[in-house]
Amino acid sequence: MLDLAGPLHEWIEEGREFAVATVVAVGGSAPRPPGAAMAVRADGTVIGSVSGGCVEGAVYDLCVQALQEGETLVERFGYSDEDAFAVGLTCGGTIDVMITPYDASQTPQAAALSAAAGGEPVALARVARGPRGLLGRSVLVRPDGSHEGGLGGAPELDRTAIAQARALLDSGRTGTVELSEDGSHCPGGLTLLVESAVPPPRMIVFGAIDFAAALVRAGKLLGHHVTVCDARPVFATRARFPDADEIVVDWPHRYLRSTETDGRTVLCVLTHDAKFDVPLLTEALRLPVAYVGAMGSRRTHQDRDRRLREAGVGERELARLRSPIGLDLGARTPEETAVSIAAEIVAARRGGTGLPLTGSGTPIHRAEQLPRAV
């Protein structure tokens, strides 16, 4: 639901009546992940998607039903070989969809939509499976642990839900958590859907070259907040990088040492010049970021590897370096190279192999390993 925070917050401000359908569980090859949502207004206006088209018509009808009856319901959609004309997913997977009519009394949801629309980090935990009296109940959780609302069960259930929501919020992820009704971690009578809304992950591109300009555009396409950094003011200009969110003129290693990074940050080193690369990568490979890649030929990589070892970079740190950067697509142009790098970033994030899907036999959609609160 939080992926539609902007328009839903506007609907709330306008006093509109609406219902939201949210994917709360997936099985097999499903087109949209948990958290994907579609909203239907009382006047018939529709935004969002839960399946990319397969079951949208049926979900629309359920939203209308939820608006009329004022109750939350959960429906499963799958594929049936016995009834090829039944409403379902042609990809062969299954999705569970929770349909909730918006009620002005649902302050945690309204507060979560307001925060997410304003760019504030927030998590919303909702009961997606459980006793009817708890279904759809929610608690909003902020990074500092403050919260609003509650699930209405045992006090320990709220404490566990808040801890799980904070763990997912810290990593900027959305997913489901299986709990018992008493709040223990044992899978039992409850499934929580935890949706996280966080600022876009950072991509920092070091080296103001033509390849960087193409990579900036690819980074924006992937949803990153993109920074270009170069020590040479004649190259690091707005005219050369109109799509970048920010342009920094500074020595790369000095800027990296002073700026904020986290576990979702992507660092792309395109300078392929030892005087920039070595001090920069010495810093980068010791940070808990998502991805560190460096451009250059295999000969450049071998020389860079030797220099990094001489600078005291250890084997475990060197193993994190993606060099030469990108997947082997046979790329030649800056744009093709940017696609190669972007593809490796996605594969690293999602656990992909980088191999063609044709004949691979691997699942197209993989289940993500979610962090667990301790």
C-alpha positions as CSV (number, residue, x, y, z in Angstrom):
1,M,0.0,0.0,0.0
2,L,2.8,2.4,0.8
3,D,4.0,2.3,-2.9
4,L,0.8,4.3,-3.6
5,A,1.3,6.7,-0.7
6,G,1.3,9.9,-2.7
7,P,-2.1,9.5,-4.3
8,L,-3.7,7.7,-1.4
9,H,-2.7,10.5,1.0
10,E,-4.3,13.0,-1.4
11,W,-7.5,10.9,-1.4
12,I,-7.5,11.0,2.4
13,E,-7.1,14.8,2.4
14,E,-10.0,15.1,-0.1
15,G,-12.2,12.9,2.1
16,R,-12.5,10.2,-0.6
17,E,-13.8,6.7,0.1
18,F,-11.6,3.9,-1.2
19,A,-10.5,0.3,-0.7
20,V,-6.9,-1.0,-1.1
21,A,-5.9,-4.5,-2.3
22,T,-2.4,-5.5,-1.3
23,V,-0.4,-8.5,-2.2
24,V,0.4,-10.2,1.2
25,A,1.9,-13.5,0.0
26,V,3.2,-15.0,-3.2
27,G,4.0,-18.6,-4.3
28,G,5.8,-19.8,-7.3
29,S,6.2,-17.5,-10.3
30,A,4.1,-14.5,-9.3
31,P,4.3,-11.2,-11.2
32,R,4.3,-8.7,-8.2
33,P,5.9,-9.0,-4.8
34,P,4.3,-8.6,-1.4
35,G,3.3,-5.0,-0.8
36,A,2.2,-4.4,-4.4
37,A,-1.2,-2.6,-4.3
38,M,-4.2,-1.5,-6.2
39,A,-6.7,1.0,-4.9
40,V,-10.3,1.6,-6.0
41,R,-12.1,4.8,-5.2
42,A,-15.9,4.8,-4.6
43,D,-16.4,6.6,-7.9
44,G,-14.6,3.8,-9.8
45,T,-11.1,5.4,-10.2
46,V,-8.4,2.8,-10.1
47,I,-4.6,3.1,-9.5
48,G,-1.9,0.6,-9.1
49,S,-1.7,-3.1,-9.9
50,V,-1.4,-6.4,-8.0
51,S,-0.7,-8.8,-10.9
52,G,0.2,-6.9,-14.0
53,G,-3.2,-7.6,-15.5
54,C,-4.1,-11.2,-14.8
55,V,-6.6,-10.8,-11.9
56,E,-7.1,-7.0,-11.8
57,G,-10.8,-7.3,-12.9
58,A,-11.6,-9.7,-10.1
59,V,-9.7,-7.6,-7.5
60,Y,-11.6,-4.5,-8.6
61,D,-14.9,-6.3,-7.9
62,L,-13.6,-7.4,-4.5
63,C,-12.6,-3.8,-3.7
64,V,-16.1,-2.6,-4.6
65,Q,-17.5,-5.4,-2.3
66,A,-15.2,-4.3,0.5
67,L,-16.4,-0.7,0.2
68,Q,-20.0,-1.8,0.3
69,E,-19.7,-4.2,3.2
70,G,-17.0,-2.3,5.2
71,E,-15.0,-5.5,6.0
72,T,-11.5,-6.7,5.3
73,L,-11.1,-9.9,3.3
74,V,-8.3,-12.0,1.8
75,E,-8.6,-13.9,-1.5
76,R,-6.1,-16.3,-3.1
77,F,-5.5,-16.3,-6.9
78,G,-3.7,-19.1,-8.7
79,Y,-3.8,-21.1,-11.9
80,S,-6.1,-24.1,-12.4
81,D,-5.4,-26.6,-15.2
82,E,-8.9,-28.0,-14.6
83,D,-10.6,-24.6,-15.4
84,A,-8.5,-22.6,-17.9
85,F,-11.2,-19.9,-17.9
86,A,-11.2,-19.3,-14.2
87,V,-9.7,-16.0,-12.9
88,G,-6.1,-16.7,-12.1
89,L,-2.4,-16.2,-12.9
90,T,-1.3,-17.4,-16.2
91,C,2.3,-17.6,-14.9
92,G,1.4,-20.5,-12.7
93,G,2.0,-18.9,-9.4
94,T,-0.3,-17.9,-6.6
95,I,-0.9,-14.6,-4.8
96,D,-2.9,-13.8,-1.6
97,V,-4.5,-10.4,-1.7
98,M,-5.9,-8.5,1.3
99,I,-8.6,-6.1,0.4
100,T,-9.2,-3.4,3.1
101,P,-11.8,-0.5,2.9
102,Y,-10.3,2.7,4.2
103,D,-11.9,4.0,7.3
104,A,-11.1,7.4,8.9
105,S,-10.6,5.6,12.2
106,Q,-7.6,3.7,10.8
107,T,-5.1,6.3,12.0
108,P,-2.0,4.1,11.7
109,Q,-2.6,3.6,8.0
110,A,-3.4,7.3,7.4
111,A,-0.3,8.3,9.4
112,A,1.9,5.8,7.5
113,L,0.6,7.1,4.1
114,S,1.2,10.7,5.2
115,A,4.8,9.9,6.3
116,A,5.6,7.9,3.2
117,A,4.2,10.6,0.9
118,G,6.4,13.2,2.7
119,G,9.6,11.1,2.2
120,E,9.8,10.0,5.9
121,P,11.1,6.4,6.6
122,V,8.3,4.4,8.1
123,A,7.0,0.8,8.4
124,L,3.5,-0.4,8.5
125,A,2.8,-3.9,10.0
126,R,-0.7,-5.4,9.3
127,V,-2.2,-8.7,10.2
128,A,-2.7,-10.4,6.8
129,R,-3.7,-13.8,8.2
130,G,-5.2,-14.6,11.6
131,P,-8.4,-14.4,13.6
132,R,-11.1,-12.4,12.0
133,G,-11.0,-9.8,14.8
134,L,-7.3,-9.1,14.1
135,L,-7.4,-9.2,10.3
136,G,-6.2,-5.9,8.9
137,R,-5.2,-4.5,12.3
138,S,-2.0,-2.4,12.0
139,V,0.8,-0.7,13.8
140,L,3.0,2.1,12.4
141,V,6.7,2.0,13.3
142,R,9.4,4.6,12.9
143,P,13.2,4.1,12.8
144,D,13.6,5.3,16.5
145,G,11.1,2.6,17.6
146,S,8.2,5.0,18.3
147,H,4.9,3.7,17.0
148,E,1.2,4.3,16.6
149,G,-1.7,1.8,16.7
150,G,-1.6,-1.8,17.7
151,L,-2.7,-5.3,16.6
152,G,-5.2,-5.8,19.4
153,G,-3.9,-9.1,20.8
154,A,-1.5,-9.9,23.6
155,P,1.0,-7.1,24.6
156,E,3.9,-9.4,23.5
157,L,2.4,-9.5,20.0
158,D,2.7,-5.8,19.6
159,R,6.3,-5.8,21.0
160,T,7.3,-8.6,18.6
161,A,5.5,-6.9,15.6
162,I,7.3,-3.6,16.3
163,A,10.7,-5.3,16.6
164,Q,10.1,-7.2,13.3
165,A,9.0,-4.0,11.6
166,R,12.0,-2.1,12.7
167,A,14.3,-4.9,11.4
168,L,12.7,-4.7,8.0
169,L,12.7,-0.9,8.0
170,D,16.4,-0.8,8.8
171,S,17.1,-2.8,5.6
172,G,14.4,-0.9,3.6
173,R,12.6,-4.1,2.8
174,T,8.9,-5.3,2.6
175,G,8.0,-8.9,3.5
176,T,5.9,-11.2,5.6
177,V,6.6,-12.5,9.1
178,E,5.0,-15.7,10.6
179,L,4.2,-15.5,14.3
180,S,2.0,-17.1,17.0
181,E,-0.9,-15.2,18.4
182,D,1.0,-14.9,21.7
183,G,3.8,-13.0,19.9
184,S,6.4,-15.7,19.9
185,H,8.5,-16.3,16.8
186,C,7.1,-19.8,16.2
187,P,5.1,-19.9,13.0
188,G,1.5,-20.2,14.0
189,G,-1.8,-18.3,13.7
190,L,-0.6,-15.0,12.4
191,T,1.0,-13.6,9.3
192,L,2.2,-10.0,9.4
193,L,2.8,-8.0,6.2
194,V,5.4,-5.4,6.9
195,E,5.7,-2.6,4.3
196,S,8.7,-0.3,4.5
197,A,8.8,3.1,2.9
198,V,12.3,4.5,2.8
199,P,14.1,7.2,0.8
200,P,15.6,6.0,-2.5
201,P,18.9,4.1,-2.2
202,R,22.0,6.0,-3.1
203,M,24.2,5.4,-6.2
204,I,27.5,7.3,-6.1
205,V,29.3,7.4,-9.5
206,F,33.0,8.3,-9.2
207,G,34.5,9.6,-12.4
208,A,32.8,12.3,-14.6
209,I,33.2,10.5,-17.9
210,D,30.8,9.7,-20.8
211,F,30.1,6.3,-19.4
212,A,29.1,7.9,-16.1
213,A,26.5,10.0,-17.9
214,A,24.8,6.9,-19.2
215,L,25.1,5.2,-15.8
216,V,23.4,8.1,-14.1
217,R,20.4,7.6,-16.4
218,A,20.4,3.9,-15.7
219,G,20.6,4.5,-11.9
220,K,17.6,6.9,-12.0
221,L,15.7,4.2,-13.9
222,L,16.4,1.7,-11.1
223,G,15.1,4.3,-8.6
224,H,18.4,5.5,-7.1
225,H,19.3,8.9,-5.8
226,V,22.4,9.4,-8.0
227,T,25.5,11.5,-7.1
228,V,28.4,12.1,-9.4
229,C,31.8,12.8,-7.8
230,D,35.0,13.9,-9.5
231,A,38.0,16.0,-8.3
232,R,38.1,17.8,-11.7
233,P,35.6,20.8,-11.8
234,V,35.9,21.1,-15.5
235,F,34.3,17.7,-16.0
236,A,31.9,17.5,-13.0
237,T,29.3,20.0,-14.3
238,R,25.5,20.1,-14.5
239,A,25.7,20.5,-18.2
240,R,27.4,17.1,-18.5
241,F,25.2,15.4,-16.0
242,P,21.7,16.9,-16.2
243,D,20.0,13.8,-14.8
244,A,22.2,13.5,-11.6
245,D,20.6,14.4,-8.3
246,E,23.8,16.0,-7.1
247,I,27.3,16.7,-8.5
248,V,30.2,16.9,-6.1
249,V,33.7,18.3,-6.9
250,D,36.0,16.6,-4.4
251,W,38.6,13.9,-4.2
252,P,36.6,10.7,-4.3
253,H,38.0,9.0,-1.2
254,R,37.6,12.2,0.8
255,Y,34.0,12.6,-0.2
256,L,33.2,8.9,0.5
257,R,34.7,9.3,3.9
258,S,32.4,12.2,4.7
259,T,29.1,11.3,3.1
260,E,26.4,8.9,4.5
261,T,26.1,5.4,3.1
262,D,24.1,2.4,4.2
263,G,23.5,-1.3,3.3
264,R,21.6,-0.3,0.1
265,T,24.2,2.1,-1.2
266,V,25.8,1.3,-4.6
267,L,29.3,2.6,-5.4
268,C,30.5,2.6,-9.0
269,V,34.1,3.6,-9.6
270,L,34.6,4.6,-13.2
271,T,37.8,6.6,-12.9
272,H,40.2,3.7,-13.7
273,D,43.1,5.8,-12.6
274,A,45.3,4.4,-9.7
275,K,45.7,7.8,-7.9
276,F,41.9,8.0,-7.6
277,D,41.0,4.3,-7.5
278,V,43.3,2.9,-4.8
279,P,42.5,5.3,-1.9
280,L,38.8,5.3,-2.9
281,L,38.5,1.5,-3.0
282,T,40.5,1.2,0.2
283,E,37.7,3.2,1.8
284,A,34.8,1.6,-0.1
285,L,35.6,-2.0,0.5
286,R,35.5,-1.5,4.2
287,L,32.0,0.0,4.2
288,P,28.9,-2.1,4.7
289,V,27.4,-1.1,1.3
290,A,25.4,-3.2,-1.1
291,Y,27.8,-3.1,-4.1
292,V,31.2,-1.9,-5.1
293,G,32.3,-2.1,-8.7
294,A,35.3,-0.7,-10.6
295,M,35.8,-0.1,-14.3
296,G,38.8,-1.1,-16.2
297,S,40.4,-3.8,-18.4
298,R,41.6,-7.0,-16.9
299,R,45.1,-5.7,-17.0
300,T,44.0,-2.6,-15.1
301,H,42.2,-4.8,-12.6
302,Q,45.3,-6.9,-12.0
303,D,47.4,-3.8,-11.4
304,R,44.7,-2.3,-9.2
305,D,44.4,-5.6,-7.2
306,R,48.2,-5.5,-6.6
307,R,48.1,-1.9,-5.4
308,L,45.2,-2.5,-3.1
309,R,47.0,-5.4,-1.5
310,E,50.0,-3.2,-1.0
311,A,47.7,-0.7,0.7
312,G,46.6,-3.3,3.2
313,V,43.3,-4.4,1.8
314,G,42.5,-7.9,2.9
315,E,41.3,-11.0,1.0
316,R,37.7,-10.7,2.3
317,E,37.5,-7.1,1.4
318,L,38.9,-7.7,-2.1
319,A,36.3,-10.5,-2.6
320,R,33.6,-7.9,-2.5
321,L,35.0,-5.9,-5.4
322,R,33.1,-6.3,-8.7
323,S,35.9,-5.7,-11.2
324,P,35.8,-5.4,-14.2
325,I,32.4,-3.9,-13.4
326,G,29.2,-5.2,-15.0
327,L,28.0,-8.4,-16.7
328,D,29.4,-9.8,-19.9
329,L,26.8,-8.5,-22.4
330,G,29.4,-7.7,-25.1
331,A,28.8,-4.0,-24.4
332,R,30.6,-1.3,-26.4
333,T,28.9,2.0,-26.1
334,P,28.4,4.0,-22.9
335,E,24.7,3.1,-22.9
336,E,25.3,-0.6,-23.4
337,T,27.9,-0.5,-20.6
338,A,25.5,1.2,-18.3
339,V,22.9,-1.6,-19.0
340,S,25.7,-4.1,-18.1
341,I,26.5,-2.4,-14.8
342,A,22.8,-1.9,-13.9
343,A,22.1,-5.6,-14.7
344,E,24.9,-6.7,-12.3
345,I,23.6,-4.4,-9.6
346,V,20.1,-5.9,-9.9
347,A,21.5,-9.5,-9.9
348,A,23.6,-8.7,-6.8
349,R,20.5,-7.3,-5.0
350,R,18.1,-10.0,-6.0
351,G,20.4,-13.0,-6.0
352,G,20.3,-13.5,-9.8
353,T,22.8,-15.6,-11.8
354,G,23.3,-13.2,-14.7
355,L,22.7,-16.2,-17.1
356,P,20.0,-16.2,-19.8
357,L,16.6,-17.5,-18.5
358,T,16.2,-19.6,-21.7
359,G,17.2,-23.1,-20.7
360,S,18.4,-22.2,-17.3
361,G,15.7,-24.0,-15.3
362,T,16.2,-21.6,-12.4
363,P,13.1,-19.8,-10.8
364,I,12.4,-16.5,-12.4
365,H,11.2,-15.0,-9.1
366,R,13.2,-15.8,-6.0
367,A,12.0,-15.5,-2.5
368,E,14.0,-12.9,-0.6
369,Q,15.7,-13.7,2.7
370,L,14.2,-11.3,5.2
371,P,16.1,-10.0,8.3
372,R,14.9,-11.3,11.7
373,A,14.8,-9.2,14.8
374,V,16.6,-10.5,17.8
